Amino acid sequence: MDSITVVGLIGLALILVAWIAETVDLIKKKKGKLDTKFAMFYIMGSIVLLVYSIQIKSLVFVILKVFVIILSFISLYYSLKLHKKKR
């Protein structure tokens, strides 16, 4: 594994840790509402970037985008679920 791949994997790990922590916090504390429009554009953009990452064969970004899409859907689901309960 070359050094630039290691740098990419470190960046991948840092971003995933941040997303996982934020998603767990949202679920545990039942805090805040994620802006639905933002979330939908973010998810759509992530899907497009996932396709791009697959096309250029960038494993680091394929892994990152898969996890970001999953965590975005989880955050959006819990945000919408919490918003419905408050009505």
C-alpha positions in Angstrom: 0.0 0.0 0.0 1.5 3.3 -1.0 1.7 6.4 1.3 -1.0 8.4 -0.5 -3.5 5.5 0.0 -2.7 5.6 3.7 -3.4 9.3 3.8 -6.7 8.6 2.1 -7.6 5.9 4.5 -6.8 8.2 7.5 -9.1 10.9 6.0 -11.8 8.2 5.4 -11.6 7.1 9.1 -11.8 10.7 10.4 -14.9 11.5 8.3 -16.6 8.2 9.3 -15.9 8.7 13.0 -17.5 12.2 12.7 -20.6 10.9 10.8 -21.1 8.0 13.1 -20.7 10.1 16.3 -23.2 12.7 14.9 -25.7 10.0 13.9 -25.5 8.2 17.2 -25.9 11.6 19.0 -29.0 12.4 16.9 -30.6 9.0 17.8 -29.6 9.0 21.5 -30.5 12.6 22.4 -33.3 12.9 19.9 -31.9 16.2 19.1 -32.6 18.6 16.2 -34.2 18.2 12.9 -32.1 17.7 9.8 -33.2 20.0 7.0 -34.9 17.6 4.5 -34.0 19.5 1.4 -30.3 19.6 2.5 -30.4 15.9 3.3 -31.9 15.0 -0.1 -29.4 17.0 -2.1 -26.6 15.7 0.0 -27.7 12.1 -0.5 -28.2 12.6 -4.3 -24.8 14.3 -4.6 -23.2 11.4 -2.6 -24.8 8.8 -4.9 -23.5 10.7 -8.0 -20.0 10.9 -6.4 -20.2 7.2 -5.5 -20.8 6.4 -9.2 -17.9 8.6 -10.1 -15.6 7.0 -7.5 -16.5 3.5 -8.9 -15.7 4.7 -12.4 -12.3 6.0 -11.4 -11.7 3.0 -9.2 -11.0 4.9 -6.0 -11.6 2.4 -3.2 -11.2 5.0 -0.5 -13.9 7.2 -1.9 -16.2 4.2 -2.8 -16.1 3.1 0.9 -16.5 6.7 2.2 -19.5 7.4 -0.1 -21.2 4.1 0.8 -21.0 4.8 4.5 -21.9 8.5 4.1 -25.0 7.5 2.1 -26.1 4.9 4.7 -25.5 7.3 7.6 -27.3 10.2 5.8 -30.4 8.0 5.3 -30.3 6.9 9.0 -30.0 10.6 10.1 -32.8 11.6 7.8 -35.0 8.8 8.9 -34.6 9.6 12.6 -34.9 13.3 12.0 -38.2 12.8 10.2 -39.4 10.3 12.8 -38.6 12.7 15.7 -40.3 15.6 13.8 -43.5 13.5 13.4 -43.6 12.8 17.1 -43.4 16.5 18.0 -46.5 17.3 15.9 
